């Protein structure tokens, strides 16, 4: 027996936008909206997924005895069949690859780009690199219920009334399988109890508020909803208001995080942790994104502002340190991340530098040092719009 009542299922058609212009009204009404990226051909999606490695970085770090088997195309297209690998973050489903073929295909979709520009009121949105996630089973995570945002409420203390401020919009693209999203429909609800609860937790709701499911079921019974989006043909862009109470629900799905940002972060990196490449020291955070993308790795931090780890979190060091190559171990210090050395693109080659110059691609000078490993990704093959998205070009 479930501890709490299951969400009421609503059909995808209820929150499905037929054009980018319909997204905002649907978001305001329901707190979640979906649009099918019908301009991404199914065959192109399949080819991009086939070309996307899930464990390139992990296998560059692991020694020969602990290499991770890449999933088959069938496993990628049918996420419920993907056997969990012995790889970092496998339990949570996060796949630490960035700027992959599937990312660039999705980000090049005119429908996605128009949707993002409309959503964020931008003439042309800019982006930061982000990762993939795979989940295998349907599962409700009741205790993950939360709202996010710096300014969540408008409130009148005299009349004891409050409303939720729409705030930031989060996005994810379902690539294959069934992507489920669980949220609470707060239309016409009395928001004052929620405001009062979060006010007591003000130390934590500067960036959000964790909500006990028992409390929500007591005060907002019958408002829990779920939408399950079929992503087996065209990719599906799913958007939600972060101030809408929502949960992290698992379902058999493969998804990509696509992350528009307000600006490139140009403050300098003064220190790196053991799970971050030392090559990032002295670069700006934006430059670290550019350099990292050349290796299918992230920069210094995720779009959320949290520091990135490229291989595994410190909590997993004890488990993984005996399995990594010696080059990732610092004598007397333990694990030390660096840029991976399995690339085949020699960025120092004069002919390659000429191609970079012709495309007006800007990279930090450290990229061309003699001791820098070869690039993993040939960024000169990327479209002008993708290069501009990430800030490689003006």
Helices and strands as residue ranges (DSSP letters): E 8-9, G 12-15, E 16-17, G 20-22, H 23-30, E 32-36, H 42-51, H 56-61, G 64-66, H 73-77, G 79-81, E 94-95, H 101-107, H 110-119, E 126-128, E 132-135, G 142-144, E 146-148, E 153-156, E 161-164, E 169-184, H 192-200, E 208-210, H 213-219, E 224-230, E 236-241, E 246-247, E 253-256, E 259-261, G 278-280, H 285-293, G 314-316, H 317-320, G 321-323, G 326-328, E 329-330, E 334-335, H 350-358, G 365-368, G 379-381, H 384-390
